[in-house]
Structures are given as C-alpha cells and as structure tokens.
Amino acid sequence: MRTERRAYTLFEMVVVLAILLIAGAAVMPTLQSLWGATPINAAADTVKARMAQARARAIAENRPYRFDVMDNTGTMRVAPDSAEFWDGVGDEDSDSTMVSTTDGTGPAPLVMRDRLPNEIRFCGSQTLGTNGQAQQSAGGGSWVCPVVFLPDGTTRQDAEIAFTEAGHRPFVLRVQAATGAITTGN
C-alpha cells in the first residue's frame, strides 16, 4: 500500500536552498564580469560607428575626414579635414550635426559631435609613426586628432584610441593606416 506525499519536510527545503545558494555563488562572478564590460563595450561600439561614418563620408565625398577626441573627457568629433570645420566653429558644448554645405553645392558634409556613455573617458589617444612609436600624445582636455580618413578609405597613419572607466584598464581601438581597419585590444 502506497501513501501519497503531500508536503516536503523542512530539512528537504533547507537542502534545496543550500544547493541553490552554492550554485548562485559559483555563477555570480561570471555574471558580474559580463555586466561590468557592458558600458565599455557600448563605448567601443560608439567610437567604431563614428569612425566608420567618417571613413564612409571620406570615400563618398572624396575628401579627408577627421576623427578627433578630447582627452580626459568622453567627447569626440567628426568633420571634413579642412580649416573651415576645425577653426573653433561647432566646438560648443551641445551635441550637434551640421547639415548645410558651405558653398551651397554637393552633399552636406557630416559634422558631428558625440559623447561616450557616462564615466568613460578618452585617455592617451595617439598616432603612431612608421616605427610604431607615438608621435602625438594627448594633453589634458585638449582635442587630439588620432585619425584622418582619406578618400581611398585608408588613414594617414596607424593610430590608437584608448578610453577607460574609472578603476578599469584602458580599452584600446587600433586603426591600421593601410586599410582603415579598426581592431580592438587591451
């Protein structure tokens, strides 16, 4: 004769909870490392997207485009590589996209200013010479031009764009001059 079991004992519930707590404690560091990388990955995606826009515009408009960053801030800017776009015009604090041409002909140049997610800052972005040595390092709060995309899709020099979140190692994007390819690395 079998009797039906209608409830669990207190001991059985405590054992199941202990197993769940142990499993949760083992999984928690992995989950935290995944969550912790999200802002820096979002920043990397934003920077790569802006550089891709600059490269595409350089090719489409047949003129060089600059990608500048302001060191020790999260601010970046994309515009054609000519004095009319880099003489202080458009350096206001607001994010903006200019859609008018200077001469009234041709496609409107892309002039864009963007910011990284909160608490993420550019640090030590630089261009690299043919020997791999840094030629231009960033100063505090000043514009640095690590990348100029040429009409053929290449860049003038290899470059590294580094950014970081407080308390973390810098995340580095590298741009290869010969191809304009962007790779990631730390």
ZAKE-290329 format. One line per field, with one value per atom (N, C-alpha, C): residue number from 1; residue in one letter; chain; atom name; x, z, y. Coordinates in nm, 4 decimals, decimal comma. Atoms other than C-alpha are relative to their C-alpha. Layout:
BEGIN
guti: [NUM;...]
lummar: [A;...]
mimi: [A;...]
fikol: [CA;...]
c1: [X;...]
c3: [Z;...]
c2: [Y;...]
# end
This chain:
BEGIN
guti: [1;1;1;2;2;2;3;3;3;4;4;4;5;5;5;6;6;6;7;7;7;8;8;8;9;9;9;10;10;10;11;11;11;12;12;12;13;13;13;14;14;14;15;15;15;16;16;16;17;17;17;18;18;18;19;19;19;20;20;20;21;21;21;22;22;22;23;23;23;24;24;24;25;25;25;26;26;26;27;27;27;28;28;28;29;29;29;30;30;30;31;31;31;32;32;32;33;33;33;34;34;34;35;35;35;36;36;36;37;37;37;38;38;38;39;39;39;40;40;40;41;41;41;42;42;42;43;43;43;44;44;44;45;45;45;46;46;46;47;47;47;48;48;48;49;49;49;50;50;50;51;51;51;52;52;52;53;53;53;54;54;54;55;55;55;56;56;56;57;57;57;58;58;58;59;59;59;60;60;60;61;61;61;62;62;62;63;63;63;64;64;64;65;65;65;66;66;66;67;67;67;68;68;68;69;69;69;70;70;70;71;71;71;72;72;72;73;73;73;74;74;74;75;75;75;76;76;76;77;77;77;78;78;78;79;79;79;80;80;80;81;81;81;82;82;82;83;83;83;84;84;84;85;85;85;86;86;86;87;87;87;88;88;88;89;89;89;90;90;90;91;91;91;92;92;92;93;93;93;94;94;94;95;95;95;96;96;96;97;97;97;98;98;98;99;99;99;100;100;100;101;101;101;102;102;102;103;103;103;104;104;104;105;105;105;106;106;106;107;107;107;108;108;108;109;109;109;110;110;110;111;111;111;112;112;112;113;113;113;114;114;114;115;115;115;116;116;116;117;117;117;118;118;118;119;119;119;120;120;120;121;121;121;122;122;122;123;123;123;124;124;124;125;125;125;126;126;126;127;127;127;128;128;128;129;129;129;130;130;130;131;131;131;132;132;132;133;133;133;134;134;134;135;135;135;136;136;136;137;137;137;138;138;138;139;139;139;140;140;140;141;141;141;142;142;142;143;143;143;144;144;144;145;145;145;146;146;146;147;147;147;148;148;148;149;149;149;150;150;150;151;151;151;152;152;152;153;153;153;154;154;154;155;155;155;156;156;156;157;157;157;158;158;158;159;159;159;160;160;160;161;161;161;162;162;162;163;163;163;164;164;164;165;165;165;166;166;166;167;167;167;168;168;168;169;169;169;170;170;170;171;171;171;172;172;172;173;173;173;174;174;174;175;175;175;176;176;176;177;177;177;178;178;178;179;179;179;180;180;180;181;181;181;182;182;182;183;183;183;184;184;184;185;185;185;186;186;186]
lummar: [M;M;M;R;R;R;T;T;T;E;E;E;R;R;R;R;R;R;A;A;A;Y;Y;Y;T;T;T;L;L;L;F;F;F;E;E;E;M;M;M;V;V;V;V;V;V;V;V;V;L;L;L;A;A;A;I;I;I;L;L;L;L;L;L;I;I;I;A;A;A;G;G;G;A;A;A;A;A;A;V;V;V;M;M;M;P;P;P;T;T;T;L;L;L;Q;Q;Q;S;S;S;L;L;L;W;W;W;G;G;G;A;A;A;T;T;T;P;P;P;I;I;I;N;N;N;A;A;A;A;A;A;A;A;A;D;D;D;T;T;T;V;V;V;K;K;K;A;A;A;R;R;R;M;M;M;A;A;A;Q;Q;Q;A;A;A;R;R;R;A;A;A;R;R;R;A;A;A;I;I;I;A;A;A;E;E;E;N;N;N;R;R;R;P;P;P;Y;Y;Y;R;R;R;F;F;F;D;D;D;V;V;V;M;M;M;D;D;D;N;N;N;T;T;T;G;G;G;T;T;T;M;M;M;R;R;R;V;V;V;A;A;A;P;P;P;D;D;D;S;S;S;A;A;A;E;E;E;F;F;F;W;W;W;D;D;D;G;G;G;V;V;V;G;G;G;D;D;D;E;E;E;D;D;D;S;S;S;D;D;D;S;S;S;T;T;T;M;M;M;V;V;V;S;S;S;T;T;T;T;T;T;D;D;D;G;G;G;T;T;T;G;G;G;P;P;P;A;A;A;P;P;P;L;L;L;V;V;V;M;M;M;R;R;R;D;D;D;R;R;R;L;L;L;P;P;P;N;N;N;E;E;E;I;I;I;R;R;R;F;F;F;C;C;C;G;G;G;S;S;S;Q;Q;Q;T;T;T;L;L;L;G;G;G;T;T;T;N;N;N;G;G;G;Q;Q;Q;A;A;A;Q;Q;Q;Q;Q;Q;S;S;S;A;A;A;G;G;G;G;G;G;G;G;G;S;S;S;W;W;W;V;V;V;C;C;C;P;P;P;V;V;V;V;V;V;F;F;F;L;L;L;P;P;P;D;D;D;G;G;G;T;T;T;T;T;T;R;R;R;Q;Q;Q;D;D;D;A;A;A;E;E;E;I;I;I;A;A;A;F;F;F;T;T;T;E;E;E;A;A;A;G;G;G;H;H;H;R;R;R;P;P;P;F;F;F;V;V;V;L;L;L;R;R;R;V;V;V;Q;Q;Q;A;A;A;A;A;A;T;T;T;G;G;G;A;A;A;I;I;I;T;T;T;T;T;T;G;G;G;N;N;N]
mimi: [A;A;A;A;A;A;A;A;A;A;A;A;A;A;A;A;A;A;A;A;A;A;A;A;A;A;A;A;A;A;A;A;A;A;A;A;A;A;A;A;A;A;A;A;A;A;A;A;A;A;A;A;A;A;A;A;A;A;A;A;A;A;A;A;A;A;A;A;A;A;A;A;A;A;A;A;A;A;A;A;A;A;A;A;A;A;A;A;A;A;A;A;A;A;A;A;A;A;A;A;A;A;A;A;A;A;A;A;A;A;A;A;A;A;A;A;A;A;A;A;A;A;A;A;A;A;A;A;A;A;A;A;A;A;A;A;A;A;A;A;A;A;A;A;A;A;A;A;A;A;A;A;A;A;A;A;A;A;A;A;A;A;A;A;A;A;A;A;A;A;A;A;A;A;A;A;A;A;A;A;A;A;A;A;A;A;A;A;A;A;A;A;A;A;A;A;A;A;A;A;A;A;A;A;A;A;A;A;A;A;A;A;A;A;A;A;A;A;A;A;A;A;A;A;A;A;A;A;A;A;A;A;A;A;A;A;A;A;A;A;A;A;A;A;A;A;A;A;A;A;A;A;A;A;A;A;A;A;A;A;A;A;A;A;A;A;A;A;A;A;A;A;A;A;A;A;A;A;A;A;A;A;A;A;A;A;A;A;A;A;A;A;A;A;A;A;A;A;A;A;A;A;A;A;A;A;A;A;A;A;A;A;A;A;A;A;A;A;A;A;A;A;A;A;A;A;A;A;A;A;A;A;A;A;A;A;A;A;A;A;A;A;A;A;A;A;A;A;A;A;A;A;A;A;A;A;A;A;A;A;A;A;A;A;A;A;A;A;A;A;A;A;A;A;A;A;A;A;A;A;A;A;A;A;A;A;A;A;A;A;A;A;A;A;A;A;A;A;A;A;A;A;A;A;A;A;A;A;A;A;A;A;A;A;A;A;A;A;A;A;A;A;A;A;A;A;A;A;A;A;A;A;A;A;A;A;A;A;A;A;A;A;A;A;A;A;A;A;A;A;A;A;A;A;A;A;A;A;A;A;A;A;A;A;A;A;A;A;A;A;A;A;A;A;A;A;A;A;A;A;A;A;A;A;A;A;A;A;A;A;A;A;A;A;A;A;A;A;A;A;A;A;A;A;A;A;A;A;A;A;A;A;A;A;A;A;A;A;A;A;A;A;A;A;A;A;A;A;A;A;A;A;A;A;A;A;A;A;A;A;A;A;A;A;A;A;A;A;A;A;A;A;A;A;A;A;A;A]
fikol: [N;CA;C;N;CA;C;N;CA;C;N;CA;C;N;CA;C;N;CA;C;N;CA;C;N;CA;C;N;CA;C;N;CA;C;N;CA;C;N;CA;C;N;CA;C;N;CA;C;N;CA;C;N;CA;C;N;CA;C;N;CA;C;N;CA;C;N;CA;C;N;CA;C;N;CA;C;N;CA;C;N;CA;C;N;CA;C;N;CA;C;N;CA;C;N;CA;C;N;CA;C;N;CA;C;N;CA;C;N;CA;C;N;CA;C;N;CA;C;N;CA;C;N;CA;C;N;CA;C;N;CA;C;N;CA;C;N;CA;C;N;CA;C;N;CA;C;N;CA;C;N;CA;C;N;CA;C;N;CA;C;N;CA;C;N;CA;C;N;CA;C;N;CA;C;N;CA;C;N;CA;C;N;CA;C;N;CA;C;N;CA;C;N;CA;C;N;CA;C;N;CA;C;N;CA;C;N;CA;C;N;CA;C;N;CA;C;N;CA;C;N;CA;C;N;CA;C;N;CA;C;N;CA;C;N;CA;C;N;CA;C;N;CA;C;N;CA;C;N;CA;C;N;CA;C;N;CA;C;N;CA;C;N;CA;C;N;CA;C;N;CA;C;N;CA;C;N;CA;C;N;CA;C;N;CA;C;N;CA;C;N;CA;C;N;CA;C;N;CA;C;N;CA;C;N;CA;C;N;CA;C;N;CA;C;N;CA;C;N;CA;C;N;CA;C;N;CA;C;N;CA;C;N;CA;C;N;CA;C;N;CA;C;N;CA;C;N;CA;C;N;CA;C;N;CA;C;N;CA;C;N;CA;C;N;CA;C;N;CA;C;N;CA;C;N;CA;C;N;CA;C;N;CA;C;N;CA;C;N;CA;C;N;CA;C;N;CA;C;N;CA;C;N;CA;C;N;CA;C;N;CA;C;N;CA;C;N;CA;C;N;CA;C;N;CA;C;N;CA;C;N;CA;C;N;CA;C;N;CA;C;N;CA;C;N;CA;C;N;CA;C;N;CA;C;N;CA;C;N;CA;C;N;CA;C;N;CA;C;N;CA;C;N;CA;C;N;CA;C;N;CA;C;N;CA;C;N;CA;C;N;CA;C;N;CA;C;N;CA;C;N;CA;C;N;CA;C;N;CA;C;N;CA;C;N;CA;C;N;CA;C;N;CA;C;N;CA;C;N;CA;C;N;CA;C;N;CA;C;N;CA;C;N;CA;C;N;CA;C;N;CA;C;N;CA;C;N;CA;C;N;CA;C;N;CA;C;N;CA;C;N;CA;C;N;CA;C;N;CA;C;N;CA;C;N;CA;C;N;CA;C;N;CA;C;N;CA;C;N;CA;C;N;CA;C;N;CA;C;N;CA;C;N;CA;C;N;CA;C;N;CA;C;N;CA;C;N;CA;C;N;CA;C;N;CA;C;N;CA;C;N;CA;C;N;CA;C;N;CA;C]
c1: [0,0810;0,0000;0,0883;-0,0784;0,1404;-0,0752;0,0620;0,0764;0,0485;-0,0378;0,0778;0,0720;-0,0761;0,3232;-0,0571;0,0661;0,1585;0,0896;-0,0840;0,4443;0,1453;-0,1418;0,8180;0,0357;-0,0426;0,9973;0,0867;-0,0838;1,1825;0,1444;-0,1353;1,5090;0,0208;-0,0112;1,4467;0,0044;-0,0003;1,3718;0,1322;-0,1287;1,6883;0,1101;-0,1004;1,8983;-0,0104;0,0191;1,7488;0,0467;-0,0447;1,8052;0,1522;-0,1458;2,1656;0,0645;-0,0529;2,2278;-0,0153;0,0216;2,0759;0,0957;-0,0931;2,2899;0,1419;-0,1347;2,6086;0,0136;-0,0032;2,5239;0,0008;0,0031;2,4406;0,1328;-0,1301;2,7669;0,1062;-0,0970;2,9602;-0,0198;0,0318;2,7866;0,0142;0,0019;2,7846;0,1228;-0,1146;3,1451;-0,0044;0,0112;3,0841;-0,1026;0,1027;2,7648;0,0480;-0,0503;2,9334;0,1004;-0,0969;3,2165;-0,0693;0,0756;2,9639;-0,0679;0,0666;2,7683;0,0996;-0,0999;3,0834;0,0558;-0,0572;3,2010;-0,0993;0,1014;2,8758;0,0249;-0,0227;2,9491;0,1217;-0,1199;3,2991;-0,0217;0,0330;3,1684;-0,0908;0,0870;2,8979;0,0834;-0,0885;3,1679;0,0802;-0,0766;3,3773;-0,0879;0,0922;3,0742;-0,0288;0,0263;3,0021;0,1179;-0,1198;3,3612;0,0180;-0,0140;3,3780;-0,1045;0,1057;3,0466;0,0333;-0,0356;3,1645;0,1175;-0,1127;3,4920;-0,0460;0,0529;3,3027;-0,0759;0,0692;3,0837;0,1002;-0,1024;3,3934;0,0653;-0,0632;3,5542;-0,0944;0,0973;3,2363;-0,0198;0,0160;3,1949;0,1231;-0,1226;3,5597;-0,0027;0,0071;3,5056;-0,1095;0,1141;3,1637;0,0212;-0,0167;3,2627;0,1358;-0,1326;3,6172;0,0817;-0,0824;3,7752;0,0305;-0,0376;3,9562;-0,0976;0,0828;3,7554;0,0820;-0,0707;3,8952;-0,0906;0,0642;3,8002;0,0863;-0,0726;3,9079;-0,0650;0,0506;3,8728;0,0540;-0,0478;3,9015;0,0454;-0,0578;4,1352;-0,0549;0,0512;4,0165;-0,1468;0,1453;3,6555;-0,0548;0,0605;3,4109;-0,0451;0,0463;3,3756;0,0827;-0,0654;3,4539;-0,0682;0,0539;3,4030;0,0456;-0,0276;3,3866;-0,0353;0,0264;3,4142;0,1026;-0,1009;3,5901;0,1301;-0,1316;3,9633;0,0388;-0,0360;3,9718;-0,0231;-0,0004;4,0209;-0,1399;0,1327;3,6628;-0,0832;0,0736;3,5410;0,0719;-0,0788;3,8156;0,0582;-0,0511;3,8642;-0,0750;0,0749;3,6543;-0,1495;0,1427;3,3167;-0,0497;0,0560;3,0997;0,0593;-0,0593;3,3034;-0,0832;0,0878;3,0090;-0,0274;0,0205;2,9051;-0,1113;0,1111;2,5929;0,0424;-0,0237;2,5978;-0,0796;0,0710;2,5079;0,0456;-0,0357;2,5063;-0,0296;0,0195;2,5574;-0,0465;0,0519;2,3587;0,0027;-0,0060;2,4330;0,1398;-0,1296;2,7103;0,0487;-0,0562;2,9447;-0,0163;0,0108;2,9145;-0,1348;0,1330;2,5556;-0,0079;0,0021;2,6572;0,0472;-0,0461;2,7138;-0,0703;0,0637;2,6165;0,0444;-0,0325;2,6065;0,1083;-0,1047;2,9238;-0,0517;0,0342;2,8938;0,0877;-0,0704;2,9889;-0,0748;0,0698;2,9078;0,0870;-0,0661;2,9954;-0,0804;0,0686;2,9145;0,0746;-0,0601;2,9845;-0,0093;0,0010;3,0723;-0,0984;0,0866;2,8481;0,0655;-0,0496;2,8823;0,1167;-0,1158;3,2026;0,1070;-0,1036;3,4005;0,0679;-0,0796;3,6816;0,1080;-0,1136;3,9352;0,1271;-0,1273;4,2905;0,1153;-0,1226;4,6176;-0,0175;0,0143;4,4878;0,1166;-0,1200;4,7740;0,0101;-0,0355;4,9004;0,1346;-0,1240;5,1828;0,0798;-0,0880;5,4794;0,0255;-0,0292;5,6116;0,0793;-0,0753;5,8375;-0,0830;0,0887;5,5380;0,0068;-0,0123;5,6408;-0,1077;0,1014;5,3826;0,0583;-0,0456;5,4140;-0,0731;0,0799;5,1415;-0,0776;0,0781;5,0111;-0,0914;0,1041;4,7106;0,0375;-0,0108;4,7144;-0,1345;0,1247;4,4506;-0,1045;0,1135;4,1194;0,0182;-0,0217;4,2546;-0,0409;0,0353;4,1441;0,1239;-0,1068;4,3615;-0,0562;0,0441;4,3373;0,0744;-0,0706;4,4323;-0,0206;0,0298;4,2707;-0,0517;0,0531;4,2261;-0,0221;0,0348;4,0417;0,0115;-0,0229;4,1434;-0,1072;0,1054;3,9149;0,0090;-0,0114;4,0518;-0,0293;0,0359;3,9448;0,1145;-0,1142;4,2940;0,0099;-0,0256;4,4289;0,1428;-0,1349;4,7359;0,1037;-0,0931;4,8976;-0,0766;0,0589;4,8333;-0,0357;0,0420;4,6507;-0,0550;0,0616;4,5382;-0,0917;0,0963;4,2308;-0,0322;0,0187;4,2155;-0,1045;0,0969;3,9326;-0,0166;0,0084;3,8624;-0,1134;0,0962;3,6138;0,0797;-0,0744;3,7337;0,0203;-0,0308;3,9094;0,0202;-0,0170;3,9434;0,1194;-0,1075;4,2191;-0,0528;0,0444;4,2086;-0,0387;0,0418;4,0298;0,0562;-0,0698;4,2209;-0,0583;0,0361;4,0984;0,1197;-0,1124;4,3687;-0,0517;0,0382;4,3301;0,1248;-0,1121;4,5555;-0,0023;-0,0064;4,6693;-0,0249;0,0068;4,6957;-0,1409;0,1333;4,3365;-0,1132;0,1055;4,1468;-0,0745;0,0657;4,0568;0,0152;0,0018;3,9656;-0,0014;-0,0066;4,0678;-0,0016;0,0050;4,0214;0,1097;-0,1005;4,2690;0,0221;-0,0284;4,3802;0,1460]
c3: [0,0000;0,0000;0,0000;0,0142;-0,1090;0,0600;-0,0522;0,0688;-0,0832;0,0763;-0,1118;0,0898;-0,0723;-0,0088;-0,0341;0,0246;0,0300;0,0238;-0,0311;0,1530;0,0110;-0,0192;0,1821;0,1449;-0,1380;0,5127;0,0018;-0,0167;0,6462;-0,0382;0,0342;0,6091;-0,1516;0,1451;0,2357;-0,0613;0,0514;0,1741;0,0298;-0,0355;0,3563;-0,0898;0,0879;0,1488;-0,1403;0,1339;-0,1785;-0,0016;-0,0067;-0,0723;0,0094;-0,0115;0,0237;-0,1356;0,1332;-0,3183;-0,0933;0,0837;-0,4921;0,0373;-0,0429;-0,2835;-0,0457;0,0444;-0,3633;-0,1508;0,1459;-0,7348;-0,0368;0,0256;-0,7289;0,0304;-0,0365;-0,5532;-0,1032;0,1015;-0,8153;-0,1311;0,1260;-1,1073;0,0089;-0,0162;-0,9653;-0,0567;0,0587;-1,0580;-0,1524;0,1456;-1,4184;-0,0467;0,0368;-1,4365;0,0234;-0,0280;-1,2751;-0,1054;0,1021;-1,5285;-0,1325;0,1213;-1,8129;0,0122;-0,0195;-1,6685;0,0043;-0,0143;-1,5909;-0,1321;0,1292;-1,9524;-0,0897;0,0879;-2,0957;-0,0327;0,0367;-2,0693;-0,0900;0,0817;-2,2141;-0,1396;0,1319;-2,4967;-0,0770;0,0648;-2,5687;-0,0497;0,0416;-2,5814;-0,1233;0,1155;-2,8211;-0,1248;0,1140;-3,0461;-0,0509;0,0386;-3,0443;-0,0758;0,0651;-3,1334;-0,1378;0,1291;-3,4089;-0,0992;0,0893;-3,5514;-0,0528;0,0437;-3,5615;-0,0976;0,0928;-3,7259;-0,1334;0,1240;-3,9794;-0,0801;0,0691;-4,0576;-0,0646;0,0547;-4,1048;-0,1237;0,1120;-4,3329;-0,1207;0,1093;-4,5375;-0,0664;0,0560;-4,5797;-0,0784;0,0727;-4,6825;-0,1386;0,1281;-4,9567;-0,0880;0,0780;-5,0655;-0,0510;0,0372;-5,0707;-0,0628;0,0588;-5,1995;0,0660;-0,0759;-4,9242;0,1373;-0,1306;-4,5979;0,1105;-0,1187;-4,2748;0,1248;-0,1268;-3,9253;0,1061;-0,1210;-3,6140;0,1149;-0,1140;-3,3060;0,1299;-0,1345;-2,9373;0,0927;-0,1022;-2,6370;0,1175;-0,1037;-2,3937;0,1372;-0,1370;-2,0346;0,0047;0,0056;-2,1475;-0,0833;0,0854;-2,3337;-0,1325;0,1184;-2,6257;-0,1233;0,1286;-2,9897;-0,1067;0,1061;-3,3142;-0,1351;0,1378;-3,6846;-0,0909;0,0984;-3,9673;-0,1118;0,1065;-4,3001;0,0514;-0,0426;-4,2604;-0,0762;0,0565;-4,3586;0,1069;-0,1034;-4,1609;0,0295;-0,0233;-4,2086;0,1012;-0,0943;-3,9943;0,1333;-0,1208;-3,7318;0,0574;-0,0522;-3,6512;0,1247;-0,1210;-3,3331;-0,0218;0,0280;-3,5074;0,0334;-0,0344;-3,3701;0,1260;-0,1228;-3,0505;0,1224;-0,1134;-2,8363;0,0765;-0,0851;-2,5569;-0,0475;0,0404;-2,7268;-0,1088;0,1059;-2,9406;-0,1214;0,1162;-3,2964;-0,1257;0,1322;-3,6564;-0,0966;0,0967;-3,9252;-0,1306;0,1235;-4,2422;-0,1159;0,1111;-4,4554;-0,0602;0,0643;-4,7083;0,0101;-0,0082;-4,7052;-0,1309;0,1295;-5,0770;-0,0685;0,0551;-5,1399;-0,1079;0,1011;-5,3762;0,0609;-0,0443;-5,3331;0,1258;-0,1201;-5,0424;0,1244;-0,1254;-4,6956;0,0732;-0,0736;-4,5010;0,1359;-0,1321;-4,1860;0,1016;-0,1120;-3,8779;0,1228;-0,1116;-3,5666;0,1242;-0,1299;-3,2020;0,0836;-0,0758;-2,9742;0,1304;-0,1298;-2,6223;0,0289;-0,0466;-2,4704;0,1159;-0,1174;-2,2026;0,1249;-0,1233;-1,8571;0,0609;-0,0741;-1,6611;-0,0887;0,0885;-1,9686;-0,0676;0,0485;-2,0810;-0,0956;0,0871;-2,3637;0,0793;-0,0707;-2,2393;-0,0900;0,0721;-2,4269;-0,1435;0,1408;-2,7843;-0,0766;0,0678;-3,0290;-0,1401;0,1301;-3,3806;0,0151;-0,0081;-3,4397;-0,1270;0,1154;-3,6682;-0,0647;0,0710;-3,9105;0,0858;-0,0900;-3,6351;0,1183;-0,1073;-3,4052;0,1233;-0,1148;-3,1691;-0,0061;-0,0068;-3,0519;-0,0492;0,0501;-3,2400;0,0655;-0,0578;-3,0704;0,1142;-0,1125;-2,7246;0,0494;-0,0381;-2,5712;0,1257;-0,1196;-2,3216;0,0682;-0,0740;-2,0592;-0,0590;0,0453;-2,2021;-0,1340;0,1298;-2,5475;-0,1108;0,1151;-2,8907;-0,0525;0,0572;-3,0311;-0,1262;0,1266;-3,3917;-0,0259;0,0235;-3,3890;-0,1395;0,1276;-3,7242;-0,1018;0,1154;-4,0616;-0,1088;0,1048;-4,3125;-0,1354;0,1334;-4,6743;-0,0965;0,0941;-4,9802;-0,0502;0,0428;-5,0628;0,1133;-0,1124;-4,7195;0,0940;-0,0879;-4,5714;0,0977;-0,0898;-4,2951;-0,0218;0,0172;-4,2831;0,0767;-0,0854;-4,0006;0,0822;-0,0988;-3,7698;0,1225;-0,1180;-3,4582;0,1060;-0,1128;-3,1167;0,0701;-0,0743;-2,9418;0,1256;-0,1278;-2,5749;0,0825;-0,0928;-2,3292;0,1161;-0,1205;-1,9810;0,0888;-0,1056;-1,6988;0,1296;-0,1251;-1,3510;0,0638;-0,0669;-1,1860;-0,0913;0,0954;-1,5038;-0,0907;0,0974;-1,7543;-0,1238;0,1240;-2,0718;-0,1067;0,1155;-2,3728;-0,1213;0,1120;-2,6969;-0,1325;0,1392;-3,0558;-0,0844;0,0880;-3,3208;-0,1425;0,1388;-3,6707;-0,0857;0,0882;-3,9428;-0,1188;0,1038;-4,1894;-0,1403;0,1360;-4,4980;-0,0424;0,0356;-4,4799;0,0642;-0,0755;-4,2364;0,0923;-0,0851;-4,0450;0,1463;-0,1426;-3,6786;0,0748;-0,0802;-3,4339;0,1468;-0,1423;-3,0600;0,0707;-0,0809;-2,7935;0,1282;-0,1264;-2,4421;0,0263]
c2: [-0,1147;0,0000;0,1250;-0,1229;0,3378;0,1165;-0,1213;0,6588;0,1184;-0,1190;0,9895;0,0989;-0,0990;1,2502;0,1369;-0,1269;1,5919;0,1198;-0,1155;1,8138;-0,0427;0,0235;1,8487;0,0305;-0,0269;1,8411;0,1251;-0,1182;2,1408;-0,0321;0,0409;1,9523;-0,0029;0,0068;1,8908;0,1400;-0,1372;2,2584;0,0697;-0,0609;2,3674;-0,0545;0,0596;2,1260;0,0603;-0,0574;2,2565;0,1457;-0,1391;2,6211;0,0091;0,0000;2,5427;-0,0289;0,0321;2,3875;0,1200;-0,1189;2,6931;0,1121;-0,1041;2,9311;-0,0300;0,0386;2,7395;0,0195;-0,0175;2,7331;0,1481;-0,1441;3,1063;0,0673;-0,0563;3,1906;-0,0360;0,0411;2,9962;0,0754;-0,0661;3,1717;0,1519;-0,1453;3,5273;0,0710;-0,0712;3,6261;0,0065;0,0009;3,5262;0,1019;-0,0968;3,7304;0,1429;-0,1345;4,0316;0,0443;-0,0381;4,0238;0,0320;-0,0313;4,0200;0,1353;-0,1284;4,3116;0,1144;-0,1050;4,5082;0,0484;-0,0366;4,5086;0,0725;-0,0584;4,6418;0,1471;-0,1405;5,0200;0,0200;-0,0172;4,9878;-0,0574;0,0547;4,7668;0,0954;-0,0997;5,0248;0,1177;-0,1089;5,2935;-0,0398;0,0481;5,0832;-0,0027;0,0031;5,0324;0,1410;-0,1390;5,4079;0,0581;-0,0534;5,5000;-0,0640;0,0680;5,2361;0,0498;-0,0498;5,3598;0,1393;-0,1359;5,7227;-0,0039;0,0109;5,6218;-0,0585;0,0569;5,4105;0,1065;-0,1094;5,7131;0,0946;-0,0896;5,9310;-0,0625;0,0696;5,6716;-0,0053;0,0074;5,6252;0,1369;-0,1339;6,0015;0,0427;-0,0334;6,0416;-0,0630;0,0694;5,7851;0,0607;-0,0504;5,9177;0,1423;-0,1410;6,2858;0,0289;-0,0139;6,2265;0,1115;-0,0943;6,4355;-0,0588;0,0546;6,3601;0,0413;-0,0266;6,3366;-0,0290;0,0162;6,3796;-0,0588;0,0496;6,1886;0,0486;-0,0567;6,3878;-0,0429;0,0263;6,3100;0,1082;-0,0916;6,5371;-0,0851;0,0848;6,3692;0,0370;-0,0121;6,3180;0,0400;-0,0184;6,3626;-0,1158;0,1010;6,1405;0,0580;-0,0717;6,3838;-0,0349;0,0263;6,3024;0,0845;-0,0837;6,4930;-0,0534;0,0414;6,4043;0,1161;-0,1053;6,6597;-0,0115;-0,0009;6,7143;0,0603;-0,0456;6,7748;0,1270;-0,1302;7,1420;0,1059;-0,1033;7,4620;0,0547;-0,0570;7,5811;-0,0791;0,0840;7,2909;-0,0157;0,0229;7,2975;0,1286;-0,1266;7,6675;0,0458;-0,0344;7,6539;-0,0002;0,0051;7,6519;-0,1394;0,1300;7,3735;-0,0589;0,0507;7,3412;0,0328;-0,0274;7,4411;-0,1286;0,1156;7,2084;-0,0926;0,0858;7,0778;-0,0968;0,0963;6,7676;0,0470;-0,0506;6,8596;-0,0703;0,0466;6,7525;0,1127;-0,1076;7,0172;-0,0627;0,0569;6,9544;0,0975;-0,0937;7,2594;-0,0002;-0,0090;7,2995;0,1424;-0,1339;7,5936;0,0758;-0,0677;7,6665;-0,0215;0,0207;7,5504;-0,1066;0,1053;7,2691;-0,1306;0,1311;6,8993;-0,0457;0,0534;6,6799;0,0767;-0,0680;6,8284;-0,0781;0,0715;6,7485;-0,0455;0,0498;6,5451;0,0713;-0,0597;6,7468;-0,0463;0,0623;6,5525;0,0027;0,0078;6,5721;-0,0974;0,1037;6,2798;-0,0222;0,0296;6,1571;-0,1491;0,1382;5,8226;-0,0114;0,0171;5,6719;0,0595;-0,0629;5,8288;-0,0749;0,0529;5,7750;-0,0629;0,0531;5,6650;0,1181;-0,1121;5,8947;-0,0486;0,0275;5,9026;0,0237;-0,0158;5,8600;-0,0391;0,0309;5,8808;-0,0449;0,0349;5,8538;0,0607;-0,0460;5,8888;-0,0553;0,0543;5,8483;-0,0679;0,0761;5,6040;0,0208;-0,0141;5,6601;-0,1340;0,1235;5,4036;-0,0976;0,0873;5,2712;-0,0478;0,0429;5,2172;0,0873;-0,0893;5,4977;0,1089;-0,1048;5,7510;0,1312;-0,1285;6,0796;0,1153;-0,1073;6,2780;-0,0601;0,0505;6,2150;0,1095;-0,0940;6,3786;0,0758;-0,0802;6,6573;0,0026;-0,0007;6,7110;0,0921;-0,0786;6,8295;0,0675;-0,0629;6,9185;-0,0968;0,0834;6,7970;-0,0689;0,0804;6,5206;-0,0639;0,0580;6,4044;-0,1298;0,1249;6,0396;-0,0583;0,0657;5,9524;0,1013;-0,0723;6,1222;-0,1043;0,0958;5,9029;0,0686;-0,0543;5,9618;-0,0512;0,0407;5,9354;-0,1438;0,1396;5,5889;-0,0985;0,0865;5,4538;-0,0295;0,0204;5,4465;0,1172;-0,1129;5,6715;0,0472;-0,0545;5,8918;-0,0800;0,0730;5,6915;-0,1019;0,0901;5,3995;0,0829;-0,0759;5,5172;-0,0929;0,0685;5,4032;0,0980;-0,0809;5,5363;-0,0780;0,0685;5,4475;0,0741;-0,0581;5,5031;-0,0951;0,0804;5,3815;0,0480;-0,0303;5,3717;-0,0007;-0,0108;5,4690;-0,1371;0,1247;5,1774;-0,1188;0,1101;4,9685;0,0271;-0,0148;4,9044;0,0714;-0,0656;5,1164;-0,1025;0,0789;4,9690;0,0726;-0,0627;5,0327;-0,0462;0,0280;5,0550;0,0400;-0,0293;5,0384;0,0152;-0,0244;5,1802;-0,0211;0,0306;5,0415;0,0958;-0,1020;5,3075;-0,0556;0,0529;5,0842;-0,0391;0,0483;4,9598;0,0795;-0,0688;5,1827;-0,0950;0,0996;4,8644;0,0360;-0,0292;4,9027;-0,1316;0,1205;4,6313;0,0383;-0,0263;4,6022;-0,0781;0,0682;4,5070;0,0754;-0,0666;4,5854;0,0018]
# end
